[in-house]
Amino acid sequence: MIELKNLSYKYGEKYALKDINLTLNKGEKIVILGVNGSGKSTLLKVINGLIFPDTGEYFYKGRKITKKAFRDKNFAKNFRKEVVLLFQNPDSMLFNPTVYDEIAFGLRQLGIEGKDRIKNWAERLRIDHLLSRSPFDLSGGEKQKVCLASLLILEPEVLLLDEPTANLDPASTDWLVEFLSGLDKTIITTTHNLYTAGYLGKRAVVLDKDHKVLYDGDMKSLFSDKDLLKRANLMHRHFIGYYRKGEGYGRKAC
């Protein structure tokens, strides 16, 4: 469904992604792991067609994704409906006067009113009591749900999630993880949180500090490879205190 071949992207002279090769099948749920600055968000923007690679190729359902491809209005309309991106900061996605209008916006752009669909997704995301509220007056978790509803109402095939649990409390995080596990969609989630990663997908792709793919495989094998996790800066030694050592003091770490 999605294929990246030797793909690289630069901001100026600085690489954000370098020689990325990645293939995803329909219905697959994968997690992109890496420290801040490794290129996770940039990778999602490329897959969403917001930016285009400097070198290499990106194919969606066999079609090469380029600026030229989006000049085809039918293709652009279908792609924007099928591949959607949830940004890490929900405030960057909110601009309508009410929650109802926010959820309905995408449908209206497609010429669809869809009151039943709005009600359905509002109920599934437990925000139906907020429909008349301003989205700017909501909590971070509520805003995240509104943004997610505004994407899911389009009935996309690919859902891209950029650090979706970063601004959520533990209870909201648990709810979101359970909700996502029940969606029958291709889902790509970025995070640097190993705890939530294990619940968001069975396949892990790790980007290193050089913006390359360091690992691509099952999540269980990744968690058992401590050396690889340390190289990716996803695991480190914790300082836990001092201990008496002869006439001086040493440091304990684990």
Buried (B, 14 or more C-beta within 10 A) or exposed (E): BBBBBEBBBBEEEEBBBBBBEBEBEEEBBBBBBBBEEBBBBBBBBBBBBEBBBEEBEBBBBEEEBEEEBBEEEEBEEEBBBBBBBBBBBBEEBBEBEBBBBBBBBBBEEEEEEBEEBBBBBBEBBEBBEBBEBBBEEBEBBBBBBBBBBBBBBBEBBBBBBBBBBBBBEEEBBBBBBEBBEEEEBBBBBBBBBBEBBBBBBEBBBBBBBEBBBBBBEEBEEBBEBEEBBEBBBBBEEEEEEEEEEEEEEEEEEE
